[in-house]
């Protein structure tokens, strides 16, 4: 995912964030960033224009850095089979118990909200990530496939948080783990 894609998406998300009339988006109580680190597979998302070229195998990898930030590497397979990559950095929003991050991708002067709004607190096997505007949403998993019962429970959680389940689009994961 090229930096330009993320810059524009971040700007749009920030602008839309001011339009919400719903209650503020709730996050999980806390996140252990050491356990959150590693590779996540995108299981589903709200469609967004900056990922339109991604047709399969979308992943995000998070790595803690010595300065307290988190390195982000997003990858996806494009229609022609090539892998597109975007690199970014996240920092924790103070006072959020690590549940709110500010994410900035290479070349972007703006950081956007990355809120962890659902999480398998026992195993960190799945996460539900959104933006405070409720215009962006991702369902992530440590495995490339997710049990349908777990997926349904996460979609219900997203709906309870003010997201529209009919907008959620499943992602195609074809690559082996």
C-alpha positions in Angstrom: 0.0 0.0 0.0 1.7 3.2 -1.1 2.0 6.1 1.3 -0.1 8.3 -0.9 -3.1 6.0 -0.4 -2.9 6.3 3.4 -2.3 10.0 3.5 -5.5 10.8 1.7 -7.5 8.2 3.7 -6.2 9.6 6.9 -7.2 13.1 5.9 -10.7 11.9 5.0 -11.1 10.0 8.2 -10.1 13.0 10.3 -12.5 15.2 8.5 -15.4 12.7 8.9 -14.6 12.3 12.5 -16.0 15.7 13.3 -19.4 14.8 11.7 -20.4 12.1 14.2 -23.5 12.7 16.3 -23.3 9.3 18.1 -21.7 8.7 21.4 -17.9 8.5 21.4 -16.5 5.2 20.2 -15.5 2.9 23.1 -12.2 1.1 23.2 -11.2 -2.0 25.1 -10.0 -1.2 28.6 -6.3 -1.9 27.9 -3.9 -3.5 25.5 -0.7 -5.3 26.2 1.4 -4.0 23.3 3.9 -6.8 23.6 1.1 -9.4 23.1 -0.4 -7.3 20.3 2.9 -7.2 18.3 3.3 -9.5 15.4 1.5 -10.4 12.2 -2.3 -10.0 11.8 -4.4 -11.2 8.9 -7.2 -9.0 7.6 -10.4 -11.0 7.8 -12.8 -8.3 6.9 -13.1 -4.5 6.6 -15.2 -1.6 5.7 -14.3 -1.1 2.0 -12.1 2.0 1.6 -10.6 3.5 -1.5 -7.0 3.3 -0.4 -7.2 -0.5 -0.3 -9.1 -0.9 -3.6 -6.1 -2.4 -5.4 -5.8 -5.1 -2.7 -7.5 -8.3 -3.8 -6.0 -10.9 -1.3 -3.6 -11.7 1.5 -3.8 -8.4 3.3 -1.7 -8.4 6.5 -0.4 -6.0 9.1 2.7 -6.5 11.1 3.4 -4.5 14.3 6.8 -4.3 15.9 7.7 -2.4 19.1 10.6 0.0 18.7 13.1 1.1 21.4 11.7 4.6 21.4 8.3 3.4 22.4 6.7 3.7 18.9 5.4 0.8 16.9 6.6 0.0 13.3 3.8 -0.9 11.0 4.2 -2.9 7.7 1.0 -3.4 5.7 1.0 -5.8 2.8 -1.5 -7.0 0.2 -1.6 -8.9 -3.0 -2.8 -6.9 -6.1 -4.7 -8.2 -9.1 -1.5 -8.7 -11.1 -0.1 -10.9 -8.3 2.4 -8.4 -7.0 2.7 -7.4 -3.3 2.0 -3.8 -2.4 3.5 -2.6 0.9 3.1 0.5 3.1 5.3 1.3 6.1 4.2 3.5 9.0 4.6 4.2 12.6 2.2 4.3 15.5 2.4 6.0 18.9 0.2 5.4 21.9 -2.3 8.1 22.9 -1.4 9.0 26.5 -4.0 7.9 29.0 -5.6 5.3 26.7 -4.0 2.2 28.3 -2.6 1.4 24.8 -6.1 1.0 23.3 -5.7 4.2 21.2 -2.9 4.7 18.7 -2.0 7.5 16.4 -0.8 6.1 13.1 1.2 7.9 10.4 2.4 6.3 7.1 5.5 7.3 5.3 5.1 10.7 3.6 2.0 11.7 5.6 2.1 14.8 7.7 -1.0 13.7 9.5 -1.5 10.9 12.1 -4.9 9.2 12.3 -6.7 7.3 15.1 -6.3 3.6 15.3 -8.6 2.4 18.1 -8.7 -1.1 19.4 -12.4 -1.5 20.0 -12.6 -5.3 20.4 -10.0 -7.9 21.4 -9.7 -11.5 22.4 -8.2 -10.6 25.8 -7.3 -14.2 26.7 -5.2 -15.1 23.6 -5.0 -12.0 21.5 -6.2 -14.2 18.6 -8.5 -11.5 17.1 -8.9 -7.8 17.2 -11.5 -5.3 16.0 -10.0 -2.0 15.0 -11.8 1.2 14.1 -11.5 4.9 13.7 -13.4 7.3 16.0 -15.5 8.5 13.0 -16.8 4.9 12.5 -15.9 5.3 8.8 -13.0 2.8 9.0 -13.2 -0.8 10.4 -11.0 -3.9 10.3 -11.4 -7.4 11.7 -8.0 -8.9 12.3 -6.9 -12.4 13.2 -3.7 -14.2 14.0 -4.7 -16.9 11.6 -5.6 -16.4 7.9 -9.0 -18.0 8.5 -11.6 -17.4 11.3 -14.3 -19.6 12.6 -17.7 -18.4 11.4 -19.1 -18.3 15.0 -16.2 -16.0 16.1 -16.7 -13.8 13.0 -20.4 -13.5 13.7 -19.7 -12.5 17.4 -17.2 -9.8 16.2 -19.7 -8.4 13.6 -22.3 -8.2 16.4 -19.8 -6.4 18.6 -19.1 -3.9 15.8 -22.8 -3.4 15.3 -23.3 -2.7 19.0 -20.5 -0.1 18.7 -22.4 1.7 16.0 -21.0 0.1 12.8 -23.2 -1.1 10.0 -22.8 -4.9 9.5 -24.0 -4.6 5.9 -21.0 -2.5 5.0 -18.5 -5.1 6.3 -16.7 -6.9 3.4 -14.9 -10.2 3.9 -11.2 -10.3 2.8 -9.7 -13.0 0.6 -6.8 -14.8 2.3 -5.2 -17.3 0.0 -1.5 -17.5 1.1 -0.4 -20.1 3.6 0.4 -18.8 7.1 
